[in-house]
């Protein structure tokens, strides 16, 4: 990845002729008012010009910026996809650019150097260790959780083993793929395995990006995978594997994915809140479409998400979608449970005070701007 420029984002200066326009207007207004001072009342023209000058002076303008977003790519990015497609970022003066990553764990370094300003994916031991070392990466909003009815992360077994591997107790010694080691989905997998009397130590963990899991299940290089949607439905619909469990059954309400701000971006509070405003509009549109079942918005959202994730529209009738909080609220208790797993395993140095990792003020301010979600 190319080194980032020094600025956290690229602000474009106001046009010089815009400034000159205000000066010209002010000079013309002064002369006009001086001429009309001898009469008992201002002319209609003077009143109109004065009104225009006042309006132009007080109307707020948004400084154009470019925000680079680290993206794993999946339906937990639904609010991002919708905010981009519906023009919510553009309305906030933001040019949105996405950069693909295999997992959020790989975003820690570019976020710490501000090569990307925002990231989205699963929290990890690496993230918590980075914060412990003084790298100020901040979790600012929910990006996907296992709310009731929203088990969008599943355990799937390759078709050749279907019938032989039907539950957690059958996974001993098998090759199991997750997106990366020491991320929340590893904790989810461990909790699933414990439901069958096993732990993460009883399987051979193979880190793979979600699209690569499909290939690995097809050619038999892994036996089981833990993908998220839409990859889960792709695997099943193409006959590559079968679902043997959804992790919301073992870790209900788990905070599976989050939005992260780099330190430098978080310091640019105006732009950071603008980003969050657009993001929450996307999350609310998602909830209107799929939880409140607004037929018009659902059809629109399906079209947008199908194109963004390159998945057949018809599969949306089969997929289990992630939970997205309309106000961006983060389940801090869930994050704490995950970090306790990392600490016990030894991949995280020590448990952190989550108030040093999670900052909900950006989402809270944006939600206040948008008003209560109904």
N, C-alpha and C positions, 0 to 999 in steps of 0.2 A: 504494500500500500504506500502510495506516495506520501511524504511528510506533509502535515497540514500547514497551511499558512499561519502566520502569527495570530491573526484575528480569530476569535471564536466563531465568528460568522462574518459574512462579507457585506458590510453596509455600503450603500450607494449614496454619495453626497447629493444634496439637493441641487437642481439645475441652477446655474448662475442667473439665467434669464428670469427665473422665478423670483429671485431676490430683487433684481432690478425692476421687475413688474410691480412689486410692493412699493419700492421707492418712488417710481413714476406716479403710481396711484396716490401716494401720500402728498407729493408735490402738487399734483393737479387738484386734489381736494383742498389743500391749504389755500391755493389761489382762488378757488371757487368760493370758499367760505369768506375770504377777505372781501371779495367783490360784493357778496350779498349782505355783508354786515351792515351797510347803510340802510337797507330796507327793513321793514318792520317784522318780516318773517322769512325763514329760509325758503328757497325755491324748491320745487318738487325734485328737480335734478340733483340739487345739493343733498337733499335727504336720501335719495336713492344711492348716490355714490358713497355717502357716509355709511349707510347700512351695509353696502357691499364690502367696504374696507373693514368694518368691524367683523363681519361674518368671516372674511378670509383670514383675519388675524387670529380668531379664536378657534377655528375648526382644527381639531387635532389631526396630525398626519402620522402614518406608521412608517418608520424607517425600513426600507426593504432589506431583508436578510436571507441568507441561504443557510439552511440547517441540514446537516448530514446525519442520517439515522442508520444505525447498525441493526440489520434485520435478519432474523433467522428464517422467516417465511413460513407461514402456517396460518391457521384460522385464528390463533390468538392475536394475530396482527390485524384482525378485522377492523378495529376502530381506526387504525392507521390507514388501511386501505380506503375505508369509507371517507375519512377526513380529507384524504388527498383527492379522491375522485369527486367528492361533492364540493370541492373548492374551499373548504374551511381553512386550510393552511394559507391559501392564496388570499383569502379575505383578511387574514391577520398579517399580510405583508410578508409571508414566508414562502420562499422557494424551497420545496421539499426534495431532498435527494436521499435515496436509500443505497446502502452498501450491504451486500450479502455476507453472512457469517454462518458457519456450521453450528455454533452455539454461542450463548451470551458469555460463556467463560472466556472465549477468544476476543471479546470486546473490551475486556478490562484494560489492556495496554493502550489501544487507540483512544479509549475514553480518557485515560489518565494523561495522555499527551494532547488531547483535544483534536485528534485527527477526525474523530466523529464527535458530535456534540451530544447526541442522544442515542441510547441503545435500548433494545427490548429483548427479553428472553428470561431464562430461568436463573434465579439467584444461585450463587455457588460459594464453595469454600474459598475459591480464589478471590472472589469479590470481597468477602468478609476479611480475608487476610490482607488484601490491599488496603482496605479501610483501616485496619489495625496498624498498618505500616505508615499511616498518615496520608495515603492517597484518598482524596475526598471525592469519591464517587457516591452519588446519592440516589437511593430508591425514592421515586416521587409519585408513582401511581401504579395501580393494578393494570396488568395486561392480559390476564387470564387466570381463572381459578376454577377449582372443581366444586362449584356450587351444586346444590341438588338438581339433578337433571342435566348437568353440564359436564359429564365425565368424558371430556374430549381427548383424554390420554388413555390409551388402552394397551394391554398386554396381548400380543398376537403370536401365534405359533405357526411355523410353515406347514403348508398343507400336508406334506408327507408324514408329519408327526401328529396330525389331527386324529383324535381318538385315542392316541397313546398318551399325549400330554394334554390334560384337561384342567389342571388346577396347579396352584403354587407348589404343592408337594411333589409334583412330577418334574420339576425343573432342575433337580440336583445334577450337577456336572454338565449341564447344557451351556452352549454359547448364547449369551443374551446381549443384545445390542441396545445401548442408550446413546443419546446425542453426545454426551461427554461424561467423564468421571467427575465426581464431587460436585454435582449440581442437584437441584431439588428433585428431578426425576430419578436420580439414584436413590435418594431417600424414599421416594414413592415405591420403587422396585423393592427395596429392602423391607418396607412395611408389607408389601404384597407377599413376599417370600415368607415372612414370619407368620402369615396366616396359614401357611402350610408346614410350619415347623422348621423352616430353613432361614438362612440369612444371606446377605450379599456374598459372603465368603464361600457359599456352596455352589456358586455358578461362575462361569468364565465370562466376565464382562468385556464386551467389544464395543468401543466407542465408534459411532458412525453418524454422519449427517443423515437427516430424515430421508432424503431421496435415495441415499446409498443403502438404507435399510431394506428398501424394496428389492433392489438388485441382490443383496446378500441373502434375503429370504428365498428369492427365486432360485439362486444357484446353490443354496444349501450351505453357504459359508457361515451362516448363523442359524440357530434353531428358533430363537424367540427374539422379538424386538418390542420396544416400548415407544412407539411413535405417537404423535399428536395428529389431529385432523388437519388437513384432508388426507394425510398419508394413510391413516387407519382405514378409511373407506376405500381408498385406492387398492390397498393390499387385499381387502376382502372381495371387492368387486371384480378384481382381475384373477381371483382364484389362487392367489399366492399364499395366503394365510388365513387363519381363523382367529377370532377374538376368544380368549379364555378368561378375560376379566378386564374391568375398567377400574382405574386406580382411585376413582372417587368413592368406591365401596370401602377401601381400606384407609384412605386419607381424605375424608370428606372436608370440603371447604379449603383444601390446600391452596396456598398461594403459589401457583406453578410458574407464572411469568410476571415480570414487572417492567416498568419504564425506568430507565436510568438517565441521570444528567451528569455530564462531566462537571468538574469543579468550576471551570471557566465559564461554561454556559449557565450554570446556576447563579453565578454572580451577575449575569446580565438579566436581572429579574424581569424587566419589562418584556423582553423577547421570550424568556422562559415561560412566563404566564400566558403570553399569547399562544405559544406552542400548545400549552396545556388546555387552553380554551378550545382550540381547534380539535385537539385529541378527544376531549370530553364530548364535544358535539358528535364526533364519530361514534363514541361509545353509546351515547344516548340514541342515536339513529339505529344502531345495532339492536338495542333493547326494544325500541319501538317495533322494529321489524320482526324480531324473532321471539321475544318474550311477551310483548303485548299483541303480537300477531296482526299488526297493521298490514293489510294485504298489499296496498300500493307500495309501501316502503319495503316490504319483504321482497316483492318482485324486483324492485330496484336494487336492493342490497345483494340479492342472490346474483343478479347480473354482474354487479361490480366485483363481488368476491370470487365468482366463477372465473372471471377474466384474470383477476389478480393472482389466483392460485392455480390457474390452468387446470381446472377440474370441471367435469360435465355438470351442467345445471341440475340434471336429474338426480345427481348424487346428494344434493342438499336435502332431499326427502329422507335420506338414510343416515346422514351424518349427525353426530352429537356435537353441538357447538359449545364453545367455552363460555364460562360465566364472565361477564364484563361489568364491573360496577359503574353505574352511570355518573357517579361522583369521583371515580378513581380511587376509592378507599382500598388500602392495603391491609391484609390480614397479618398483623405483626406477630400474633401468637403462632401462626403457622410458620413464619420465617424463623422464629426462635426454636421451634421444634426441629426444623431442618438443621440449624446450626449446631444444636446439641448432638445430632447424629454425626456431623462433620468433626466436632471436637472429640467425641468418643472414638471415632475411627482414627483420628490423628492427622487428618488432612487440614483441619483448621487449628490454628495455634491456640486460641482461647475464645470463649464466648464473649460477644460484644453486647454493649448496651444498645439495643435496637434504635433508641432515639438518636444515636450518632450515625445511623445508617439510613433511616427512613425520615423523610421530610415531606409531610403532607400539605405544607402551606401553599405550594404552587397549585395543587389540585383544589384546595379549599378556596383559594382566591378566584380561580377560574370558575368553580361551581357557583360561587356567590355572584359573579358577573352574569352567568347564564340563568340563575334563578333555580328554585327547587325543581327537581325532576318529578313529573307527575305522569 
